[in-house]
Amino acid sequence: MNYYGLVRPIPVRTISDRITTEQAPLMEIDPRSPVPKYAQLREILLDWIEESRLGVDDAVPSERELGLTYGLSRMTVRQTLDQLVDEGKLYRVPGKGTFVARPKIEMSLRLASFTEDMRARGFEPGSQDLARRVAPASGHLARVLGVAPGDPIHHLERLRTADGEPMAVERSNIPLALAPELDRHSLAGRSLYRLLEQEYNLLLDSGEQTIEAGLCDATDAKHLGLTAGSAVLLLQRRSYANGTCVELAISTYRADRYQLHSTLDARRSGTG
């Protein structure tokens, strides 16, 4: 059982094995460098991962082995491994060791469904219904969606997966008037956005999204295979079709599997 909650055979390859098989040079710790030793070891391990000498689910050497190889104390080695685990580069299996984690997925900063986004990245998307109901809009929800308080709203709660791995809990709120009988349509293996377009002629063409750090509550932690209080990314998205707000989505994404990436425009002279 690894930190994804999936059962996998425990690998036996280590850095030392690959040094032997590939006859790769061993990087060294420079005791005269102003860079702390734990940080130097971090760079060494990252090099092995990024150069594919250590692949996903490969074991890294034990604290003792790394300490002997690089002349470091176990406390220093542990500090390095703890940092890489916190960064999502490594994961631990109690009683087994420390292993290379899967690379994080870049979170889309464009208006795209989870299904479309995962398929574009080479993953097989999945969906599990957690709850579906129609309920009257609260005052806050009515203001956000641009409807009258008490108007009926679809509430869709789903667990989203990629290659079978739990990735996010999505909660979508859609006015019943825009999508009558939406609750009768299956979303298994189907994009909600594609369904809205095909069945209701609602092409989502714009939106706004906020992303912030948060802590996972006990309910979502159970669905995502996390410990309550784990770091997550909280997303709130409003999506529009021809100026009409169609959906308010509030989602909890695993922070250990996602990272944000954006392109920065070049500065222009005189803009400060």
MIDOSE-1310 file (N, C-alpha, C; in nm, 2 decimals, decimal comma, always signed):
residues 272
mnyy	+0,09/-0,12/+0,00/+0,00/+0,00/+0,00/+0,09/+0,12/+0,00; +0,08/+0,21/-0,11/+0,16/+0,33/-0,11/+0,08/+0,45/-0,07; +0,14/+0,57/-0,08/+0,07/+0,68/-0,04/-0,05/+0,72/-0,13; -0,06/+0,66/-0,24/-0,18/+0,68/-0,33/-0,30/+0,60/-0,28
glvr	-0,27/+0,51/-0,19/-0,38/+0,42/-0,14/-0,39/+0,30/-0,24; -0,30/+0,28/-0,33/-0,30/+0,17/-0,42/-0,20/+0,06/-0,38; -0,24/-0,07/-0,41/-0,14/-0,17/-0,37/-0,05/-0,19/-0,49; +0,08/-0,19/-0,46/+0,18/-0,21/-0,56/+0,29/-0,30/-0,51
pipv	+0,36/-0,38/-0,59/+0,47/-0,45/-0,54/+0,58/-0,36/-0,50; +0,65/-0,39/-0,39/+0,76/-0,30/-0,34/+0,88/-0,32/-0,43; +0,93/-0,22/-0,50/+1,05/-0,24/-0,58/+1,17/-0,26/-0,50; +1,28/-0,31/-0,57/+1,40/-0,33/-0,49/+1,52/-0,26/-0,55
rtis	+1,50/-0,18/-0,66/+1,61/-0,11/-0,71/+1,64/+0,01/-0,63; +1,77/+0,04/-0,61/+1,81/+0,16/-0,54/+1,91/+0,24/-0,62; +1,96/+0,35/-0,57/+2,06/+0,43/-0,64/+2,19/+0,35/-0,66; +2,22/+0,28/-0,55/+2,34/+0,20/-0,56/+2,34/+0,09/-0,67
drit	+2,22/+0,03/-0,69/+2,20/-0,07/-0,79/+2,23/+0,00/-0,93; +2,18/+0,12/-0,95/+2,19/+0,18/-1,08/+2,33/+0,23/-1,10; +2,40/+0,27/-1,00/+2,54/+0,31/-1,01/+2,62/+0,19/-1,07; +2,59/+0,07/-1,01/+2,66/-0,05/-1,06/+2,62/-0,08/-1,20
teqa	+2,49/-0,08/-1,23/+2,45/-0,13/-1,36/+2,48/-0,03/-1,47; +2,48/+0,10/-1,44/+2,50/+0,20/-1,54/+2,64/+0,27/-1,53; +2,72/+0,23/-1,43/+2,86/+0,28/-1,41/+2,86/+0,43/-1,42; +2,76/+0,49/-1,34/+2,75/+0,63/-1,34/+2,84/+0,69/-1,23
plme	+2,89/+0,81/-1,25/+2,98/+0,87/-1,15/+2,89/+0,91/-1,02; +2,95/+0,90/-0,91/+2,88/+0,93/-0,78/+2,92/+1,07/-0,75; +2,81/+1,15/-0,73/+2,83/+1,29/-0,69/+2,87/+1,29/-0,55; +2,94/+1,40/-0,51/+2,99/+1,41/-0,37/+2,94/+1,53/-0,30
idpr	+2,94/+1,52/-0,16/+2,91/+1,64/-0,08/+3,03/+1,72/-0,06; +3,02/+1,85/-0,08/+3,14/+1,94/-0,06/+3,13/+2,00/+0,08; +3,21/+1,96/+0,17/+3,20/+2,01/+0,31/+3,24/+2,16/+0,32; +3,31/+2,21/+0,22/+3,35/+2,35/+0,22/+3,25/+2,44/+0,16
spvp	+3,15/+2,39/+0,10/+3,04/+2,47/+0,03/+2,96/+2,54/+0,13; +2,92/+2,66/+0,10/+2,82/+2,74/+0,19/+2,68/+2,68/+0,19; +2,66/+2,59/+0,09/+2,52/+2,52/+0,08/+2,52/+2,41/+0,19; +2,42/+2,41/+0,27/+2,41/+2,31/+0,38/+2,41/+2,17/+0,32
kyaq	+2,46/+2,08/+0,40/+2,48/+1,94/+0,34/+2,35/+1,87/+0,31; +2,25/+1,90/+0,39/+2,12/+1,84/+0,36/+2,06/+1,89/+0,22; +2,09/+2,02/+0,19/+2,05/+2,07/+0,06/+2,13/+2,02/-0,05; +2,26/+1,99/-0,03/+2,34/+1,93/-0,13/+2,29/+1,79/-0,16
lrei	+2,25/+1,71/-0,06/+2,20/+1,58/-0,08/+2,07/+1,58/-0,15; +1,99/+1,68/-0,12/+1,86/+1,70/-0,19/+1,89/+1,71/-0,34; +1,98/+1,80/-0,38/+2,01/+1,82/-0,52/+2,06/+1,69/-0,59; +2,14/+1,61/-0,51/+2,19/+1,48/-0,57/+2,07/+1,39/-0,60
lldw	+1,98/+1,37/-0,50/+1,87/+1,28/-0,52/+1,78/+1,33/-0,63; +1,76/+1,46/-0,64/+1,67/+1,52/-0,75/+1,74/+1,49/-0,88; +1,87/+1,50/-0,89/+1,94/+1,47/-1,02/+1,91/+1,32/-1,06; +1,91/+1,23/-0,97/+1,89/+1,09/-1,00/+1,74/+1,07/-1,05
iees	+1,65/+1,15/-0,99/+1,51/+1,13/-1,03/+1,49/+1,20/-1,16; +1,54/+1,32/-1,18/+1,52/+1,39/-1,31/+1,59/+1,33/-1,43; +1,70/+1,26/-1,40/+1,77/+1,20/-1,51/+1,72/+1,06/-1,53; +1,61/+1,02/-1,46/+1,55/+0,89/-1,48/+1,63/+0,77/-1,44
rlgv	+1,73/+0,80/-1,35/+1,81/+0,68/-1,30/+1,73/+0,62/-1,18; +1,64/+0,70/-1,13/+1,54/+0,64/-1,04/+1,40/+0,68/-1,09; +1,32/+0,57/-1,11/+1,19/+0,59/-1,17/+1,08/+0,59/-1,06; +0,96/+0,61/-1,10/+0,84/+0,61/-1,01/+0,84/+0,48/-0,94
ddav	+0,82/+0,48/-0,81/+0,81/+0,36/-0,72/+0,94/+0,29/-0,70; +1,05/+0,34/-0,75/+1,18/+0,29/-0,72/+1,22/+0,33/-0,57; +1,29/+0,24/-0,50/+1,33/+0,27/-0,37/+1,46/+0,35/-0,37; +1,47/+0,44/-0,27/+1,59/+0,52/-0,25/+1,66/+0,44/-0,14
pser	+1,79/+0,46/-0,13/+1,87/+0,39/-0,02/+1,82/+0,43/+0,12; +1,85/+0,35/+0,21/+1,81/+0,38/+0,35/+1,89/+0,50/+0,41; +1,84/+0,55/+0,52/+1,91/+0,66/+0,58/+2,06/+0,62/+0,61; +2,07/+0,50/+0,66/+2,21/+0,45/+0,70/+2,30/+0,44/+0,57
elgl	+2,24/+0,39/+0,46/+2,32/+0,37/+0,34/+2,36/+0,51/+0,28; +2,27/+0,60/+0,28/+2,30/+0,74/+0,23/+2,40/+0,80/+0,32; +2,39/+0,78/+0,45/+2,49/+0,84/+0,54/+2,63/+0,79/+0,52; +2,64/+0,66/+0,50/+2,77/+0,60/+0,48/+2,83/+0,64/+0,35
tygl	+2,74/+0,65/+0,24/+2,79/+0,68/+0,11/+2,84/+0,82/+0,10; +2,77/+0,92/+0,17/+2,80/+1,06/+0,15/+2,87/+1,12/+0,28; +2,89/+1,04/+0,38/+2,96/+1,09/+0,50/+2,87/+1,18/+0,58; +2,74/+1,15/+0,59/+2,65/+1,24/+0,66/+2,59/+1,17/+0,78
srmt	+2,54/+1,25/+0,87/+2,48/+1,19/+0,99/+2,34/+1,15/+0,94; +2,28/+1,05/+1,02/+2,14/+1,01/+0,98/+2,04/+1,12/+1,00; +2,07/+1,21/+1,10/+1,98/+1,33/+1,12/+1,98/+1,42/+0,99; +2,10/+1,44/+0,93/+2,10/+1,52/+0,81/+2,03/+1,45/+0,70
vrqt	+2,05/+1,32/+0,68/+1,99/+1,25/+0,57/+1,84/+1,25/+0,60; +1,79/+1,23/+0,72/+1,65/+1,23/+0,75/+1,59/+1,37/+0,71; +1,66/+1,47/+0,74/+1,61/+1,61/+0,71/+1,59/+1,62/+0,56; +1,68/+1,57/+0,48/+1,67/+1,57/+0,33/+1,55/+1,49/+0,29
ldql	+1,53/+1,37/+0,34/+1,42/+1,29/+0,29/+1,29/+1,34/+0,34; +1,28/+1,40/+0,46/+1,16/+1,46/+0,51/+1,12/+1,58/+0,41; +1,22/+1,65/+0,37/+1,19/+1,77/+0,28/+1,13/+1,72/+0,15; +1,19/+1,61/+0,09/+1,15/+1,56/-0,04/+1,01/+1,50/-0,03
vdeg	+0,98/+1,44/+0,09/+0,85/+1,38/+0,11/+0,75/+1,49/+0,12; +0,78/+1,60/+0,19/+0,69/+1,71/+0,20/+0,67/+1,78/+0,07; +0,76/+1,78/-0,02/+0,75/+1,84/-0,16/+0,68/+1,74/-0,25; +0,65/+1,62/-0,21/+0,58/+1,53/-0,30/+0,67/+1,46/-0,40
klyr	+0,80/+1,47/-0,38/+0,90/+1,40/-0,46/+0,92/+1,25/-0,42; +0,90/+1,23/-0,30/+0,92/+1,09/-0,24/+0,80/+1,06/-0,16; +0,78/+0,93/-0,13/+0,68/+0,89/-0,03/+0,73/+0,77/+0,05; +0,68/+0,76/+0,17/+0,72/+0,65/+0,26/+0,62/+0,54/+0,27
vpgk	+0,66/+0,42/+0,29/+0,58/+0,31/+0,32/+0,63/+0,25/+0,45; +0,56/+0,26/+0,56/+0,61/+0,22/+0,69/+0,66/+0,07/+0,69; +0,78/+0,05/+0,74/+0,83/-0,08/+0,74/+0,90/-0,12/+0,61; +0,88/-0,05/+0,51/+0,94/-0,08/+0,38/+1,05/+0,01/+0,33
gtfv	+1,03/+0,14/+0,34/+1,13/+0,23/+0,30/+1,07/+0,36/+0,23; +1,15/+0,43/+0,16/+1,12/+0,55/+0,09/+1,13/+0,53/-0,06; +1,03/+0,58/-0,13/+1,02/+0,55/-0,27/+1,00/+0,68/-0,35; +1,02/+0,68/-0,48/+1,00/+0,79/-0,57/+0,86/+0,81/-0,60
arpk	+0,80/+0,93/-0,59/+0,66/+0,95/-0,61/+0,64/+0,99/-0,76; +0,51/+0,98/-0,80/+0,48/+1,02/-0,94/+0,49/+1,17/-0,95; +0,53/+1,22/-1,07/+0,54/+1,36/-1,08/+0,40/+1,43/-1,06; +0,40/+1,55/-1,01/+0,27/+1,62/-0,99/+0,21/+1,66/-1,13
iems	+0,08/+1,67/-1,13/+0,01/+1,71/-1,25/-0,01/+1,86/-1,24; +0,02/+1,93/-1,36/+0,00/+2,07/-1,36/-0,15/+2,10/-1,37; -0,20/+2,19/-1,27/-0,34/+2,22/-1,27/-0,37/+2,32/-1,39; -0,48/+2,28/-1,46/-0,52/+2,36/-1,57/-0,57/+2,50/-1,53
lrla	-0,52/+2,60/-1,59/-0,56/+2,74/-1,56/-0,65/+2,79/-1,68; -0,71/+2,70/-1,75/-0,80/+2,74/-1,86/-0,93/+2,67/-1,83; -1,04/+2,71/-1,90/-1,17/+2,66/-1,88/-1,18/+2,52/-1,96; -1,16/+2,42/-1,88/-1,17/+2,28/-1,94/-1,22/+2,19/-1,83
sfte	-1,29/+2,09/-1,88/-1,35/+1,99/-1,78/-1,23/+1,90/-1,73; -1,26/+1,84/-1,62/-1,16/+1,74/-1,56/-1,14/+1,63/-1,66; -1,24/+1,58/-1,72/-1,23/+1,47/-1,82/-1,14/+1,50/-1,94; -1,17/+1,62/-2,00/-1,09/+1,66/-2,11/-0,94/+1,69/-2,07
dmra	-0,92/+1,75/-1,96/-0,79/+1,78/-1,91/-0,71/+1,65/-1,89; -0,77/+1,55/-1,82/-0,69/+1,43/-1,79/-0,66/+1,35/-1,92; -0,76/+1,34/-2,01/-0,73/+1,27/-2,14/-0,62/+1,34/-2,22; -0,62/+1,48/-2,21/-0,51/+1,55/-2,29/-0,38/+1,52/-2,23
rgfe	-0,37/+1,48/-2,10/-0,24/+1,45/-2,03/-0,21/+1,30/-2,04; -0,29/+1,22/-2,10/-0,26/+1,08/-2,12/-0,32/+0,99/-2,00; -0,40/+1,05/-1,92/-0,46/+0,97/-1,81/-0,60/+0,93/-1,85; -0,65/+0,82/-1,79/-0,79/+0,78/-1,81/-0,87/+0,84/-1,70
pgsq	-0,96/+0,93/-1,73/-1,04/+0,99/-1,62/-1,15/+0,90/-1,57; -1,19/+0,92/-1,45/-1,30/+0,84/-1,39/-1,38/+0,93/-1,30; -1,50/+0,88/-1,27/-1,59/+0,96/-1,19/-1,68/+0,87/-1,11; -1,70/+0,90/-0,98/-1,79/+0,82/-0,89/-1,88/+0,92/-0,83
dlar	-2,01/+0,90/-0,85/-2,11/+0,98/-0,79/-2,11/+0,96/-0,63; -2,10/+1,07/-0,56/-2,11/+1,07/-0,42/-2,25/+1,12/-0,37; -2,31/+1,21/-0,44/-2,44/+1,27/-0,40/-2,50/+1,34/-0,52; -2,63/+1,33/-0,54/-2,70/+1,42/-0,63/-2,84/+1,45/-0,57
rvap	-2,87/+1,58/-0,58/-3,00/+1,63/-0,53/-3,04/+1,76/-0,59; -3,16/+1,80/-0,58/-3,21/+1,93/-0,62/-3,26/+1,99/-0,49; -3,21/+2,12/-0,47/-3,25/+2,19/-0,34/-3,27/+2,34/-0,38; -3,34/+2,41/-0,30/-3,36/+2,55/-0,32/-3,23/+2,63/-0,29
asgh	-3,20/+2,73/-0,37/-3,08/+2,81/-0,36/-3,09/+2,90/-0,24; -2,98/+2,90/-0,16/-2,96/+2,99/-0,05/-2,94/+3,13/-0,10; -2,95/+3,23/-0,01/-2,92/+3,36/-0,06/-2,79/+3,38/-0,12; -2,68/+3,33/-0,06/-2,55/+3,34/-0,11/-2,54/+3,27/-0,25
larv	-2,58/+3,15/-0,26/-2,57/+3,07/-0,38/-2,65/+3,14/-0,49; -2,77/+3,20/-0,46/-2,85/+3,27/-0,56/-2,78/+3,39/-0,61; -2,71/+3,46/-0,53/-2,63/+3,58/-0,57/-2,52/+3,54/-0,66; -2,45/+3,43/-0,63/-2,34/+3,38/-0,71/-2,38/+3,34/-0,85
lgva	-2,49/+3,26/-0,85/-2,54/+3,21/-0,98/-2,63/+3,30/-1,06; -2,67/+3,41/-0,99/-2,76/+3,51/-1,06/-2,90/+3,46/-1,07; -2,95/+3,39/-0,97/-3,09/+3,34/-0,97/-3,16/+3,40/-0,85; -3,29/+3,37/-0,84/-3,36/+3,42/-0,72/-3,35/+3,32/-0,60
pgdp	-3,34/+3,37/-0,48/-3,33/+3,28/-0,36/-3,45/+3,18/-0,37; -3,42/+3,06/-0,34/-3,52/+2,95/-0,34/-3,54/+2,88/-0,47; -3,48/+2,94/-0,58/-3,49/+2,87/-0,71/-3,42/+2,73/-0,70; -3,47/+2,63/-0,76/-3,42/+2,49/-0,75/-3,28/+2,49/-0,82
ihhl	-3,18/+2,42/-0,75/-3,05/+2,41/-0,80/-3,01/+2,26/-0,80; -2,94/+2,22/-0,91/-2,88/+2,08/-0,90/-2,75/+2,09/-0,82; -2,74/+1,99/-0,73/-2,61/+1,98/-0,66/-2,55/+1,84/-0,70; -2,44/+1,84/-0,76/-2,37/+1,72/-0,80/-2,24/+1,71/-0,73
erlr	-2,22/+1,60/-0,66/-2,09/+1,58/-0,58/-2,03/+1,45/-0,64; -1,90/+1,47/-0,69/-1,84/+1,35/-0,75/-1,69/+1,34/-0,71; -1,65/+1,22/-0,70/-1,50/+1,19/-0,68/-1,44/+1,17/-0,82; -1,34/+1,24/-0,85/-1,27/+1,24/-0,98/-1,14/+1,16/-0,96
tadg	-1,12/+1,07/-1,06/-1,00/+0,99/-1,05/-0,92/+1,00/-1,19; -0,79/+0,96/-1,18/-0,71/+0,96/-1,30/-0,63/+0,82/-1,29; -0,66/+0,74/-1,39/-0,60/+0,60/-1,39/-0,64/+0,53/-1,26; -0,76/+0,56/-1,21/-0,80/+0,49/-1,09/-0,76/+0,55/-0,96
epma	-0,67/+0,65/-0,97/-0,62/+0,72/-0,84/-0,71/+0,84/-0,81; -0,76/+0,85/-0,68/-0,85/+0,96/-0,64/-0,77/+1,09/-0,65; -0,83/+1,19/-0,72/-0,76/+1,32/-0,74/-0,83/+1,44/-0,68; -0,96/+1,43/-0,68/-1,04/+1,55/-0,64/-1,18/+1,52/-0,61
vers	-1,24/+1,60/-0,52/-1,38/+1,59/-0,49/-1,44/+1,72/-0,55; -1,53/+1,70/-0,65/-1,60/+1,82/-0,71/-1,74/+1,83/-0,67; -1,78/+1,95/-0,64/-1,92/+1,98/-0,61/-1,97/+2,09/-0,70; -2,06/+2,05/-0,79/-2,11/+2,15/-0,89/-2,25/+2,19/-0,86
nipl	-2,28/+2,32/-0,88/-2,41/+2,37/-0,85/-2,46/+2,44/-0,98; -2,58/+2,39/-1,04/-2,63/+2,43/-1,17/-2,78/+2,46/-1,16; -2,82/+2,58/-1,20/-2,97/+2,61/-1,19/-3,05/+2,50/-1,27; -3,15/+2,45/-1,20/-3,24/+2,36/-1,27/-3,30/+2,41/-1,40
alap	-3,33/+2,54/-1,40/-3,40/+2,60/-1,52/-3,31/+2,59/-1,64; -3,18/+2,59/-1,62/-3,09/+2,58/-1,74/-3,07/+2,43/-1,78; -3,08/+2,34/-1,69/-3,06/+2,20/-1,73/-3,16/+2,11/-1,66; -3,29/+2,11/-1,71/-3,39/+2,03/-1,66/-3,36/+1,88/-1,67
eldr	-3,39/+1,80/-1,57/-3,37/+1,66/-1,56/-3,22/+1,62/-1,58; -3,13/+1,71/-1,54/-2,99/+1,68/-1,55/-2,96/+1,55/-1,46; -3,03/+1,54/-1,35/-3,00/+1,43/-1,26/-3,03/+1,29/-1,32; -3,10/+1,29/-1,43/-3,13/+1,16/-1,50/-3,02/+1,12/-1,59
hsla	-2,93/+1,20/-1,62/-2,82/+1,17/-1,71/-2,70/+1,11/-1,63; -2,65/+1,00/-1,69/-2,53/+0,94/-1,63/-2,41/+1,02/-1,67; -2,32/+1,03/-1,57/-2,19/+1,10/-1,60/-2,07/+1,01/-1,60; -2,10/+0,88/-1,59/-2,00/+0,78/-1,59/-1,92/+0,79/-1,72
grsl	-1,79/+0,82/-1,71/-1,70/+0,83/-1,83/-1,74/+0,94/-1,92; -1,81/+1,04/-1,87/-1,86/+1,15/-1,96/-1,83/+1,28/-1,90; -1,79/+1,38/-1,98/-1,77/+1,51/-1,93/-1,90/+1,59/-1,90; -1,91/+1,65/-1,78/-2,02/+1,73/-1,75/-2,04/+1,84/-1,85
yrll	-1,93/+1,91/-1,89/-1,93/+2,02/-1,98/-1,98/+1,97/-2,12; -1,93/+1,86/-2,16/-1,98/+1,81/-2,29/-2,13/+1,77/-2,29; -2,17/+1,72/-2,17/-2,32/+1,69/-2,16/-2,40/+1,81/-2,16; -2,36/+1,92/-2,10/-2,43/+2,05/-2,10/-2,44/+2,10/-2,24
eqey	-2,33/+2,09/-2,32/-2,33/+2,14/-2,45/-2,42/+2,05/-2,54; -2,41/+1,92/-2,53/-2,48/+1,83/-2,62/-2,63/+1,83/-2,59; -2,67/+1,82/-2,46/-2,81/+1,80/-2,43/-2,88/+1,93/-2,40; -2,81/+2,04/-2,37/-2,88/+2,16/-2,33/-2,83/+2,29/-2,41
nlll	-2,74/+2,26/-2,50/-2,69/+2,37/-2,59/-2,63/+2,48/-2,50; -2,56/+2,44/-2,40/-2,49/+2,53/-2,31/-2,34/+2,52/-2,33; -2,28/+2,60/-2,42/-2,14/+2,59/-2,44/-2,07/+2,69/-2,35; -1,99/+2,63/-2,25/-1,92/+2,72/-2,15/-1,81/+2,79/-2,22
dsge	-1,82/+2,92/-2,23/-1,72/+2,99/-2,31/-1,63/+3,09/-2,23; -1,66/+3,10/-2,10/-1,58/+3,19/-2,02/-1,59/+3,15/-1,87; -1,51/+3,20/-1,79/-1,52/+3,16/-1,65/-1,42/+3,24/-1,56; -1,43/+3,22/-1,43/-1,34/+3,28/-1,34/-1,31/+3,18/-1,23
qtie	-1,19/+3,18/-1,18/-1,15/+3,08/-1,08/-1,06/+3,13/-0,98; -1,08/+3,09/-0,86/-0,99/+3,12/-0,75/-0,93/+2,99/-0,69; -0,80/+2,99/-0,65/-0,74/+2,88/-0,60/-0,67/+2,92/-0,47; -0,69/+2,84/-0,36/-0,62/+2,88/-0,24/-0,58/+2,75/-0,16
aglc	-0,49/+2,76/-0,07/-0,44/+2,65/+0,00/-0,54/+2,62/+0,12; -0,56/+2,49/+0,15/-0,65/+2,46/+0,26/-0,61/+2,33/+0,32; -0,69/+2,29/+0,42/-0,67/+2,16/+0,49/-0,79/+2,07/+0,47; -0,76/+1,95/+0,44/-0,87/+1,85/+0,41/-0,95/+1,82/+0,53
datd	-1,08/+1,82/+0,52/-1,17/+1,78/+0,63/-1,18/+1,63/+0,62; -1,24/+1,57/+0,73/-1,25/+1,43/+0,74/-1,32/+1,36/+0,63; -1,43/+1,42/+0,58/-1,51/+1,36/+0,48/-1,44/+1,35/+0,35; -1,38/+1,46/+0,30/-1,30/+1,46/+0,18/-1,18/+1,37/+0,19
akhl	-1,12/+1,37/+0,31/-1,00/+1,29/+0,33/-1,02/+1,15/+0,31; -1,14/+1,10/+0,35/-1,18/+0,96/+0,33/-1,19/+0,93/+0,18; -1,25/+1,02/+0,11/-1,27/+0,99/-0,04/-1,14/+0,99/-0,11; -1,05/+1,08/-0,07/-0,92/+1,10/-0,14/-0,81/+1,02/-0,09
glta	-0,83/+0,94/+0,01/-0,72/+0,85/+0,07/-0,62/+0,93/+0,14; -0,66/+1,04/+0,20/-0,56/+1,13/+0,28/-0,59/+1,12/+0,42; -0,50/+1,18/+0,50/-0,53/+1,20/+0,64/-0,60/+1,33/+0,67; -0,70/+1,33/+0,75/-0,76/+1,46/+0,78/-0,66/+1,56/+0,82
gsav	-0,67/+1,68/+0,77/-0,58/+1,79/+0,79/-0,47/+1,80/+0,69; -0,47/+1,71/+0,59/-0,36/+1,71/+0,49/-0,38/+1,84/+0,40; -0,27/+1,88/+0,34/-0,28/+2,00/+0,26/-0,36/+1,97/+0,13; -0,45/+2,06/+0,09/-0,52/+2,05/-0,03/-0,53/+2,18/-0,10
lllq	-0,57/+2,18/-0,23/-0,60/+2,30/-0,31/-0,75/+2,31/-0,32; -0,80/+2,43/-0,28/-0,94/+2,46/-0,28/-0,97/+2,55/-0,40; -1,06/+2,50/-0,49/-1,09/+2,57/-0,61/-1,24/+2,62/-0,61; -1,26/+2,74/-0,65/-1,40/+2,78/-0,67/-1,40/+2,84/-0,81
rrsy	-1,49/+2,79/-0,90/-1,50/+2,83/-1,04/-1,64/+2,86/-1,07; -1,66/+2,98/-1,14/-1,79/+3,01/-1,20/-1,77/+3,01/-1,35; -1,86/+2,93/-1,42/-1,85/+2,91/-1,56/-1,97/+2,97/-1,63; -1,95/+3,03/-1,74/-2,06/+3,10/-1,81/-2,08/+3,05/-1,95
angt	-2,20/+3,07/-2,00/-2,23/+3,04/-2,14/-2,30/+3,16/-2,19; -2,24/+3,23/-2,28/-2,30/+3,35/-2,34/-2,34/+3,45/-2,24; -2,26/+3,47/-2,13/-2,28/+3,57/-2,03/-2,37/+3,52/-1,92; -2,43/+3,40/-1,92/-2,51/+3,35/-1,82/-2,43/+3,25/-1,73
cvel	-2,44/+3,27/-1,60/-2,36/+3,18/-1,51/-2,43/+3,05/-1,51; -2,37/+2,94/-1,55/-2,42/+2,81/-1,56/-2,38/+2,72/-1,44; -2,26/+2,74/-1,39/-2,21/+2,65/-1,29/-2,13/+2,72/-1,18; -2,15/+2,69/-1,06/-2,05/+2,72/-0,95/-2,00/+2,59/-0,91
aist	-1,87/+2,57/-0,93/-1,80/+2,44/-0,88/-1,71/+2,48/-0,77; -1,72/+2,40/-0,66/-1,63/+2,41/-0,54/-1,56/+2,27/-0,53; -1,43/+2,27/-0,54/-1,36/+2,14/-0,55/-1,24/+2,14/-0,45; -1,21/+2,02/-0,41/-1,10/+1,99/-0,33/-1,00/+1,90/-0,40
yrad	-0,88/+1,95/-0,43/-0,78/+1,88/-0,51/-0,67/+1,84/-0,42; -0,61/+1,72/-0,44/-0,49/+1,68/-0,36/-0,37/+1,76/-0,39; -0,32/+1,83/-0,29/-0,20/+1,92/-0,31/-0,08/+1,83/-0,34; -0,08/+1,71/-0,30/+0,04/+1,62/-0,32/+0,05/+1,57/-0,46
ryql	-0,06/+1,60/-0,54/-0,06/+1,55/-0,68/-0,07/+1,66/-0,78; -0,08/+1,78/-0,74/-0,10/+1,90/-0,83/+0,00/+2,01/-0,80; +0,03/+2,08/-0,90/+0,11/+2,20/-0,89/+0,06/+2,30/-0,99; +0,08/+2,43/-0,96/+0,03/+2,54/-1,05/+0,14/+2,58/-1,14
hstl	+0,11/+2,61/-1,26/+0,21/+2,66/-1,36/+0,15/+2,77/-1,45; +0,22/+2,87/-1,47/+0,17/+2,98/-1,56/+0,29/+3,04/-1,63; +0,25/+3,10/-1,75/+0,35/+3,17/-1,83/+0,35/+3,32/-1,79; +0,47/+3,37/-1,77/+0,47/+3,51/-1,73/+0,51/+3,60/-1,86
darr	+0,43/+3,70/-1,88/+0,46/+3,79/-1,99/+0,58/+3,87/-1,96; +0,66/+3,91/-2,07/+0,77/+3,99/-2,06/+0,74/+4,13/-2,01; +0,82/+4,19/-1,93/+0,80/+4,33/-1,88/+0,83/+4,42/-2,00; +0,76/+4,53/-2,00/+0,78/+4,63/-2,11/+0,85/+4,76/-2,04
sgtg	+0,93/+4,82/-2,12/+1,01/+4,94/-2,07/+0,91/+5,04/-2,02; +0,93/+5,10/-1,90/+0,85/+5,21/-1,85/+0,73/+5,16/-1,78; +0,71/+5,03/-1,76/+0,60/+4,98/-1,68/+0,62/+4,97/-1,53; +0,75/+5,00/-1,49/+0,78/+4,99/-1,35/+0,80/+4,84/-1,31
